Amino acid sequence: MARNQEALAAVDEATGTYKWGFSSDIESDFAPKGLNEDVVRFISAKKNEPEWMLDWRLKAFRQWLKLESPDWAKLQIAPIDYQDAYYYAAPKAKPTLQSLDELDPEIRRTYEKLGIPIEEQKVLAGVEGARKIAVDAVFDSVSVATTFREELLRAGVIFLSISEAVREYPELVKKYLGMVVPPRDNYFACLNAAVFSDGTFVYVPKGVRCPMELSTYFRINAANTGQFERTLIIADEGSYVSYLEGCTAPMRDENQLHAAVVELVAHDDAEIKYSTVQNWYPGDAEGKGGIYNFVTKRALCAGKRSKVSWTQVETGSAITWKYPSCVLSGEESVGEFYSVAVTNNRQQADTGTKMIHLGRNSRSTIVSKGISTGRSNNTYRGLVRVGPTAEGVRNHTQCDSLLLSSDCGAHTVPYIEVRNPSAQIEHEATTSKISEDQLFYAMSRGLNAEEAVALIVNGFCREVLQQLPMEFAVEAQKLLGISLEGSVG
Amino acid sequence: MSQPLSLDAIGLPGRRHEQWRWTDLSAIDAALAGHANDAAPDPRGWLIDGVAGPVLLFVDGRYCAAGSDPQQLTIETSGGDEAHVLSRLTRGAVGATLRLGAEHATRGPIQLVHVATGGPAHLHHRLSLAVDAQASIVETYVGAPDSWTNVAVDVDLATGARLMRTVRRLGAGGVHTETLHAGVGQGASYMSTSLLAHAENVRIESQARLHGAGAFASLDGILLGRERQTYDVVNRITHDAPGGSSRQTWRSVADDQSTLSFAGKIEVARPAQQTDAEQSVKALLMTRTATVNSKPELEIFADDVKCAHGATVGELSKDALFYLASRGVPPAEARALLTESFISDALATVGEELVRAAVTADAVGWLRGAA
């Protein structure tokens, strides 16, 4: 309870609303279990949303009731009871630990391997009393956020939580929300539209090069955005922004179901670089627990010469269902997708991209590296579509799979649909395992088996890791090694 | 089973079904309303000259004893295959049955010709080869407007057996559907090459299961589409035993408003270590109104395997056209030359020279007709 109050107080300070009511009547901040129109209204009311936003949510909710959960992915998902979940705040607060000694030694060891400072570890593990120290010493959220916000404001960049944006920039939100991923797009996006808790809103005005890498890390209330995140990034003409999402440290989270939506809009000559490192709890070695991650990410390259680049390193979650896509409607627009997906134990990942070419001379590159071990299944599923009026389209797709155990699976399902003869579409895929020779060589140079595997896997993923911003790349490399532990020997 | 009267009555899976997403068999409706033409042309006209071997002639789903020379083959009535929506319809239909031991090799490639004149025609062929037996069969299907030829083929190859199938779709118009199930035993080989053209709608669904160690399968083909023709090929090669290898080489040429689709899946089960599977899918778009779809799919559960697939879609290289023009080759001739060489990869596995020459001539005839 104490933790929640603290968190709410932090939200309070940052948003400047909800001055009253939280501490006196905290129970009412949790919507009752289940999902119905009242819950949607409750969420909207809690966020002090204008009428149009509530209507938008309700419309989505009514649509969602008519949709069916998709089953085309190569995933085995136990039926999800949507009524057996909470849709606002997490009433089951994470169990508070008195000290790090009480933490699962496995997780602790992982933290240490990642080189996470001890205070930050406490925050991640949810140790009682750690938040404040961590906030000051490590994140210093309030001051960091404020400093950054000032600097960003000077540049003209709007960087807010989406609830704030709904209140402060309703016109922008109204114009763009649901433009790329309309609520009825798919089952999970529709659910998200009805009950999204919070998320990020970024607007980069004309000609502005965002002065820093934006990250959820620095957003004060990032820790409380919960399971239904909604992100909207708009890059106006000639602007540039790089956005980092996620965190390399394994996050403890009691919410099993995550359904996020990310929408990107790039206007003429604008560029958006979106990097993700996802390491949610994957469940234990027997596949118990673990996060269900159903994400809809899509970018609209609306403008001429606009560019969107998705980079993702997916190592966590019990189930990953995620296809960051680009609709390339601008002339000479560019879409890129770089992905590393690692699955271990009983994890299942079905991930890939869609490149929809509508603009003349639009180009796209897809590089996907799938690594599976344990008894996991790892699927690349992608679509490259060329519209009849899209002249001179160029696409190159490369999907490589690495199998590290004899009980895992690696699958590739690429769709290619071409309606214009001037298109040049290439697709290549390979599946292989680490050769004994490579391992022997690395080990003869003094590496142990695990280090040798990590080294070879990092080499396998190099093309993708290179795309990550520097600090992320270093952590991602370590993370790959850790995710594969126990896969050799 | 009583024959359905409309496409809807057949109950094909819709476009929301992943395996049927690109399939269009709408011309079946016209075929079901169509009528056979009593003055059927002589099927012997489509035999490949100089090929000595058994001959089986069919018209509109009926066996023509006159002119046929079945030798070791028999004509048997099918029980149908309840499991599949299209092969279910072949119940009660006739087809060629071959049960061959190693000691009874055919004199030369078996030739089978089916002529459709109108209306639906169903055929069910069963080809089973005993240990170390070898056979080669050339199947020629001649279509006509408002006709539908629905073929089910069961292949069973025992240890060390070899079967080579060459399929030609000729004629003008109509629908062609084929459902193949092939079981390939230890060290056995199944090889097929299909030339698909001249039909309004085509759907070929092949499933080859390599259940013996060291088995081999190759499923190759050429799709030639023009006007509003819609062709869909769905291949599934399943490696169930260690050391197997498979090849798929497909070339498509899409002209006018045609839609040519290919979905090929390679499945490698856990015991199928040391599998070597390759797939090469290339398509040429001749006009901006044509559509090409490909889905080269891999599903792999074994860790010591070599699986590769490559897919390309594009138009004829402008550099190559320019080079030929600079050497004085007229543009139409240059296009035809380059397209011929483009499709030739898919004909490489046809063993008999006479058969390969005939299939090549069919393909070239189509291409020259387009120029």
Interface residues (C-beta under 8 A of the other chain):
Chain A: W72 K74 V386 P388 S401 L403 L404 S405 S406 D407 C408 G409 A410 H411 T412 V413 P414 Y415 I416 E417 V418 R419 N420 P421 S422 A423 Q424 I425 E426 H427 E428 A429 T430 T431 S432 K433
Chain B: E18 R270 Q273 A283 L284 L285 M286 T287 R288 T289 A290 T291 V292 N293 S294 K295 P296 E297 L298 E299 I300 F301 A302 D303 D304 V305 K306 C307 A308 H309 G310 A311 T312 V313 G314 E315
